[in-house]
Amino acid sequence: MKRRISVGIIAALAALVMAAPAFGAVQTQAVAATAQPRFIVFAAASLNHVFPAMVKPFKKAYPQYRNSRFVFNFNGTDVLQTQLVGGAPADLFAGANTTIPASLFTAGLIKSPVNFCQNKLIVIMPESDPAHLKYLDDLAVPGVEIAIGDATVPVGKYTRTVLTNLNAAYPQFATPNTYSALVLKNVVSTEINVSAVVALVQLNEVDAGFVYVSDYKFGAKTLKFIKIGDKYQSNPLPTYPMAATTQTRHPVEAARFMNFVLRSSQGQKIMARYGFLPKPTPVIAAIAPTSGVAGTAVVTVTGKNFGTAGTLRFGGTKATPTAWSNTSITATVPATLAAGVSKVTVRSGGLVSKAFTFTVVAP
């Protein structure tokens, strides 16, 4: 059994791993009061290396912000939510799942969130690999010590989804326990953000940890890894939305920073360099049926990256979906459409799919 260090020490060490320290609402207010001019960013812990790397090239692209001081608050997305609800000042919010930003938008605390990248999960081990882990099934061996995210934070939720998906890959563990149950029995620490999981592994306090690929990419020189196959990842993949807060004093700077990250080739190259996947643009694969009467025909649009909500349009006319998932949308063709060819698009997370053809026929 490895020695176990205190939660407080782990939190402090996790903060040292970050490019900038995390801080609470009270500290946020203190920084905001002393740093002028300042641009405060609340971001998921897994963005703690890539976002600071954006600052210098962003200021070069927008020299009018060369004196703007970026103040980062990196933490679990649920912690950031609590801070914003509690009144902590921020100009920009970036989370590691879509549900919390959607809740903050509904509460009027942030503007409409835009998805800007995705991630995958991976298992990391210390470079010394004391447990001699080579395959995912090794994680189910009794005595292996594993760290994962708490069930309330995005990385913890994604981890549990991946473990459940992996049950199908290891049917030999079905009796008397599933693969996921055996791995969870080996969990000795659940952390409030992914940086804390990384810190435990790097300090050799645990044998392995479930983190994002981007976390491994940054710390690769001191870590080993076991890949998790695409078909066992969550669907959708870990998705990151960002939005300006409704209280921001710097709305133009927020919009330009978002545009730099999301749409500039330089911003996307930086995201890729740190191990993040490209922005998840919606893709329409098929529409069934491909023709029908306006106001009567019910169509199903299938594809990917639809998210949990968005806008379905036939030309310039918005349809009202009756069902929406990441891969499928069901809706009635708008009654106001005239007979002829209509271009169908899906908009989700601020991004729009390429158009797909639907033919409206006369009744």
C-alpha positions as CSV (number, residue, x, y, z in Angstrom):
1,M,0.0,0.0,0.0
2,K,1.4,3.4,-1.0
3,R,1.5,6.2,1.5
4,R,-1.5,8.5,1.1
5,I,-1.0,12.2,1.3
6,S,-3.7,14.6,2.5
7,V,-6.4,16.0,0.3
8,G,-5.1,19.5,1.1
9,I,-1.6,18.7,0.0
10,I,-2.9,17.1,-3.2
11,A,-5.0,20.2,-3.9
12,A,-1.9,22.4,-3.5
13,L,0.2,20.1,-5.7
14,A,-2.5,20.0,-8.3
15,A,-2.4,23.8,-8.3
16,L,1.3,23.7,-8.9
17,V,0.8,21.4,-11.9
18,M,-1.5,24.0,-13.5
19,A,-0.1,26.8,-15.5
20,A,-2.0,29.2,-13.3
21,P,-3.4,28.6,-9.8
22,A,-7.0,27.9,-9.2
23,F,-8.8,30.2,-6.8
24,G,-12.2,30.6,-5.2
25,A,-14.8,33.3,-5.4
26,V,-13.2,35.4,-2.7
27,Q,-9.7,35.2,-4.2
28,T,-11.2,35.9,-7.7
29,Q,-12.7,39.2,-6.4
30,A,-9.3,40.1,-4.8
31,V,-7.5,39.6,-8.0
32,A,-10.1,41.4,-10.0
33,A,-9.7,44.4,-7.6
34,T,-6.0,44.6,-8.0
35,A,-5.3,43.6,-11.6
36,Q,-6.1,46.4,-14.1
37,P,-6.8,45.9,-16.9
38,R,-7.8,42.2,-16.5
39,F,-9.7,39.6,-18.4
40,I,-11.0,36.8,-16.1
41,V,-11.4,33.4,-17.5
42,F,-13.1,30.5,-15.6
43,A,-12.0,27.3,-17.3
44,A,-12.1,23.6,-16.8
45,A,-9.0,22.1,-15.1
46,S,-8.1,20.2,-18.3
47,L,-7.6,23.5,-20.1
48,N,-4.9,24.6,-17.6
49,H,-2.0,24.4,-20.1
50,V,-3.6,25.2,-23.5
51,F,-5.5,28.3,-22.6
52,P,-2.4,30.1,-21.2
53,A,-0.6,29.1,-24.4
54,M,-3.3,31.1,-26.3
55,V,-2.6,34.4,-24.7
56,K,0.6,35.5,-26.4
57,P,-0.5,34.7,-30.0
58,F,-4.0,36.2,-29.2
59,K,-2.3,39.5,-28.2
60,K,-0.2,39.4,-31.3
61,A,-3.3,38.9,-33.4
62,Y,-5.1,41.7,-31.5
63,P,-2.4,44.2,-30.4
64,Q,-5.0,46.4,-28.8
65,Y,-5.1,43.9,-25.9
66,R,-1.3,43.8,-25.4
67,N,-1.8,45.3,-21.9
68,S,-4.8,43.1,-21.0
69,R,-3.9,40.8,-18.1
70,F,-5.4,37.3,-18.4
71,V,-6.5,35.9,-15.0
72,F,-7.3,32.2,-15.1
73,N,-9.4,30.3,-12.7
74,F,-8.9,26.6,-13.5
75,N,-11.1,24.1,-11.6
76,G,-13.7,21.4,-12.0
77,T,-16.6,22.6,-14.2
78,D,-19.1,22.0,-11.3
79,V,-16.9,24.1,-9.0
80,L,-16.8,26.9,-11.6
81,Q,-20.6,26.7,-11.8
82,T,-20.9,27.1,-8.1
83,Q,-18.6,30.1,-8.1
84,L,-20.5,31.9,-10.9
85,V,-23.9,31.2,-9.2
86,G,-22.4,32.7,-6.1
87,G,-21.5,35.9,-7.9
88,A,-17.8,35.5,-8.6
89,P,-16.8,37.9,-11.4
90,A,-15.7,36.4,-14.7
91,D,-15.6,37.5,-18.4
92,L,-15.4,34.1,-20.1
93,F,-16.5,30.6,-19.1
94,A,-15.2,27.3,-20.6
95,G,-16.5,24.0,-19.3
96,A,-15.7,20.3,-20.0
97,N,-19.2,19.1,-20.6
98,T,-22.3,20.5,-22.2
99,T,-24.9,20.2,-19.4
100,I,-23.4,22.7,-17.0
101,P,-23.0,25.5,-19.6
102,A,-26.5,24.8,-20.7
103,S,-27.7,25.2,-17.1
104,L,-25.7,28.5,-16.7
105,F,-27.2,29.8,-19.9
106,T,-30.7,29.0,-18.7
107,A,-29.9,30.8,-15.5
108,G,-28.9,33.9,-17.4
109,L,-25.2,33.7,-16.2
110,I,-23.6,33.1,-19.6
111,K,-24.4,33.9,-23.2
112,S,-25.2,31.1,-25.6
113,P,-22.4,28.5,-25.3
114,V,-20.3,27.4,-28.3
115,N,-18.6,24.0,-28.6
116,F,-14.9,24.6,-29.4
117,C,-13.2,21.2,-29.0
118,Q,-13.5,17.6,-27.8
119,N,-11.3,15.2,-26.0
120,K,-10.9,11.5,-25.2
121,L,-10.1,9.5,-22.1
122,I,-6.9,7.6,-21.5
123,V,-5.3,5.7,-18.6
124,I,-2.0,7.1,-17.4
125,M,0.7,5.5,-15.2
126,P,3.9,6.8,-13.6
127,E,6.9,6.3,-15.8
128,S,8.2,3.7,-13.3
129,D,4.9,1.8,-13.7
130,P,5.2,-0.1,-10.4
131,A,2.1,-2.2,-11.1
132,H,3.4,-3.3,-14.5
133,L,0.2,-2.3,-16.3
134,K,0.1,-3.1,-20.0
135,Y,-3.6,-3.7,-20.9
136,L,-6.9,-2.4,-19.7
137,D,-7.8,-5.7,-18.1
138,D,-4.8,-5.3,-15.8
139,L,-6.8,-2.6,-14.1
140,A,-9.2,-5.2,-12.8
141,V,-6.5,-7.1,-10.9
142,P,-7.0,-6.9,-7.1
143,G,-4.5,-4.6,-5.5
144,V,-4.0,-2.1,-8.3
145,E,-4.6,1.4,-7.0
146,I,-6.4,3.8,-9.2
147,A,-7.5,7.5,-9.1
148,I,-10.5,8.8,-11.0
149,G,-12.6,12.0,-11.0
150,D,-15.4,12.4,-8.6
151,A,-18.8,11.4,-9.9
152,T,-20.0,15.0,-9.8
153,V,-17.3,16.3,-12.2
154,P,-17.1,15.8,-16.0
155,V,-14.0,13.6,-16.0
156,G,-15.5,11.4,-13.4
157,K,-18.8,11.0,-15.3
158,Y,-16.9,10.3,-18.5
159,T,-14.7,7.7,-16.7
160,R,-17.7,5.8,-15.4
161,T,-19.3,5.8,-18.8
162,V,-16.2,4.4,-20.4
163,L,-15.9,1.7,-17.7
164,T,-19.5,0.7,-18.4
165,N,-18.8,0.6,-22.1
166,L,-15.7,-1.6,-21.5
167,N,-17.9,-4.3,-19.9
168,A,-18.6,-5.5,-23.4
169,A,-14.9,-5.9,-24.1
170,Y,-14.3,-8.1,-21.1
171,P,-17.2,-10.6,-20.8
172,Q,-14.9,-13.0,-18.8
173,F,-15.4,-10.7,-15.8
174,A,-19.2,-10.9,-16.0
175,T,-19.4,-13.5,-13.2
176,P,-19.5,-12.7,-10.4
177,N,-18.5,-9.1,-11.2
178,T,-18.4,-6.9,-14.2
179,Y,-15.2,-5.4,-15.5
180,S,-16.3,-1.9,-14.4
181,A,-17.2,-3.2,-10.9
182,L,-13.8,-4.7,-10.4
183,V,-12.0,-1.6,-11.6
184,L,-14.1,0.6,-9.3
185,K,-13.2,-1.6,-6.4
186,N,-9.5,-0.7,-7.1
187,V,-10.3,3.1,-6.9
188,V,-8.5,4.5,-3.9
189,S,-9.0,8.2,-4.6
190,T,-11.7,10.3,-6.3
191,E,-10.7,13.8,-7.1
192,I,-12.5,17.1,-7.7
193,N,-10.7,17.8,-11.0
194,V,-8.5,16.0,-13.5
195,S,-5.4,18.0,-12.5
196,A,-5.5,16.3,-9.1
197,V,-5.7,12.9,-10.7
198,V,-2.7,13.7,-12.8
199,A,-0.8,14.9,-9.8
200,L,-1.4,11.7,-7.9
201,V,0.0,9.6,-10.8
202,Q,3.0,11.9,-11.3
203,L,3.8,11.7,-7.6
204,N,3.6,7.9,-7.7
205,E,0.8,7.9,-5.2
206,V,-1.4,5.6,-7.3
207,D,-0.7,3.0,-10.0
208,A,-3.0,4.6,-12.6
209,G,-5.5,7.3,-13.3
210,F,-8.2,8.0,-15.8
211,V,-7.6,11.4,-17.5
212,Y,-8.0,13.2,-20.8
213,V,-5.6,12.6,-23.7
214,S,-4.6,16.2,-23.5
215,D,-3.4,15.6,-19.9
216,Y,-1.1,12.8,-21.1
217,K,0.1,14.8,-24.0
218,F,1.4,17.6,-21.8
219,G,3.0,15.4,-19.2
220,A,4.1,12.6,-21.6
221,K,7.8,12.7,-20.5
222,T,6.9,11.5,-17.0
223,L,4.0,9.2,-17.9
224,K,3.1,6.0,-19.6
225,F,-0.4,5.3,-21.0
226,I,-2.9,2.7,-22.1
227,K,-5.1,3.7,-24.9
228,I,-8.9,3.3,-24.7
229,G,-10.5,2.4,-28.0
230,D,-12.9,4.8,-29.8
231,K,-15.9,2.5,-29.6
232,Y,-15.6,2.5,-25.7
233,Q,-15.4,6.3,-25.4
234,S,-18.4,8.3,-24.4
235,N,-20.9,9.3,-27.1
236,P,-20.7,12.2,-27.5
237,L,-17.0,12.5,-26.7
238,P,-16.0,14.9,-23.9
239,T,-17.1,18.2,-25.4
240,Y,-16.0,21.7,-24.3
241,P,-18.3,24.7,-24.7
242,M,-17.4,28.3,-24.0
243,A,-19.3,31.6,-23.6
244,A,-18.9,35.1,-22.5
245,T,-20.6,35.7,-19.1
246,T,-23.5,38.1,-19.1
247,Q,-21.7,40.2,-16.5
248,T,-18.5,40.7,-18.5
249,R,-17.1,44.2,-18.8
250,H,-15.1,43.1,-21.9
251,P,-17.7,41.6,-24.3
252,V,-15.7,42.5,-27.4
253,E,-12.5,41.0,-26.1
254,A,-14.4,37.9,-25.0
255,A,-15.9,37.5,-28.5
256,R,-12.5,37.9,-30.1
257,F,-10.8,35.4,-27.8
258,M,-13.5,32.9,-28.6
259,N,-13.2,33.5,-32.3
260,F,-9.4,33.1,-32.0
261,V,-9.7,29.8,-30.3
262,L,-12.6,28.4,-32.4
263,R,-12.1,29.7,-35.9
264,S,-8.5,30.8,-36.4
265,S,-6.1,28.3,-37.8
266,Q,-3.5,29.3,-35.2
267,G,-5.9,28.7,-32.3
268,Q,-6.9,25.3,-33.7
269,K,-3.3,24.3,-34.2
270,I,-2.6,25.2,-30.5
271,M,-5.5,23.1,-29.4
272,A,-4.3,20.2,-31.5
273,R,-0.7,20.6,-30.2
274,Y,-2.0,20.1,-26.6
275,G,-3.9,17.0,-27.5
276,F,-7.4,18.3,-28.1
277,L,-9.7,17.2,-30.9
278,P,-11.1,19.7,-33.4
279,K,-14.4,21.5,-32.8
280,P,-17.3,19.1,-33.2
281,T,-19.1,20.5,-36.3
282,P,-22.6,18.9,-36.8
283,V,-22.6,16.4,-39.8
284,I,-25.8,15.3,-41.5
285,A,-25.4,11.7,-42.9
286,A,-29.0,11.1,-44.1
287,I,-32.6,12.3,-44.0
288,A,-35.5,9.9,-44.1
289,P,-37.7,10.3,-46.0
290,T,-36.0,12.6,-48.5
291,S,-39.3,14.1,-49.7
292,G,-42.7,14.8,-48.2
293,V,-45.6,17.2,-47.8
294,A,-45.0,20.4,-45.7
295,G,-46.8,20.3,-42.4
296,T,-47.4,16.6,-42.6
297,A,-44.2,14.7,-43.3
298,V,-42.2,13.6,-40.3
299,V,-38.4,13.3,-41.0
300,T,-35.5,11.8,-39.1
301,V,-32.2,13.5,-39.6
302,T,-29.2,11.2,-38.7
303,G,-25.6,12.1,-38.3
304,K,-23.2,13.1,-35.6
305,N,-22.2,16.0,-33.3
306,F,-25.8,17.3,-32.9
307,G,-25.2,17.8,-29.2
308,T,-28.2,17.9,-26.9
309,A,-30.1,20.8,-28.5
310,G,-29.8,23.2,-31.4
311,T,-31.7,24.4,-34.5
312,L,-33.0,22.4,-37.4
313,R,-33.8,24.6,-40.5
314,F,-35.4,23.9,-43.9
315,G,-33.9,26.7,-45.9
316,G,-34.6,29.8,-43.8
317,T,-37.5,28.2,-41.9
318,K,-37.0,26.8,-38.4
319,A,-38.5,23.4,-37.6
320,T,-39.7,22.3,-34.1
321,P,-38.0,19.0,-33.2
322,T,-39.9,16.4,-31.3
323,A,-36.8,14.4,-30.4
324,W,-33.1,15.4,-30.4
325,S,-30.0,13.4,-29.6
326,N,-26.3,13.6,-30.5
327,T,-26.9,11.4,-33.6
328,S,-30.6,11.8,-34.5
329,I,-33.3,14.6,-34.8
330,T,-37.0,14.0,-35.5
331,A,-39.2,16.8,-36.7
332,T,-42.2,17.7,-38.8
333,V,-41.5,19.6,-42.0
334,P,-42.6,23.2,-41.5
335,A,-46.0,23.9,-42.8
336,T,-45.1,27.2,-44.4
337,L,-42.6,25.7,-46.9
338,A,-43.5,26.0,-50.6
339,A,-43.1,23.0,-52.9
340,G,-39.5,22.5,-54.2
341,V,-36.0,21.7,-53.0
342,S,-35.1,22.8,-49.5
343,K,-31.7,22.9,-47.9
344,V,-31.7,21.3,-44.5
345,T,-29.0,22.3,-41.9
346,V,-28.4,21.6,-38.2
347,R,-26.9,24.3,-36.0
348,S,-25.5,23.2,-32.6
349,G,-23.0,24.8,-30.3
350,G,-22.7,27.8,-32.6
351,L,-21.6,25.6,-35.6
352,V,-23.6,24.8,-38.7
353,S,-23.6,21.6,-40.7
354,K,-23.3,21.4,-44.5
355,A,-26.7,21.4,-46.2
356,F,-28.6,18.3,-47.1
357,T,-31.4,18.3,-49.7
358,F,-35.0,17.6,-48.9
359,T,-37.8,17.9,-51.5
360,V,-41.1,19.4,-50.5
361,V,-43.9,18.0,-52.6
362,A,-47.4,19.5,-53.2
363,P,-50.2,17.9,-51.2
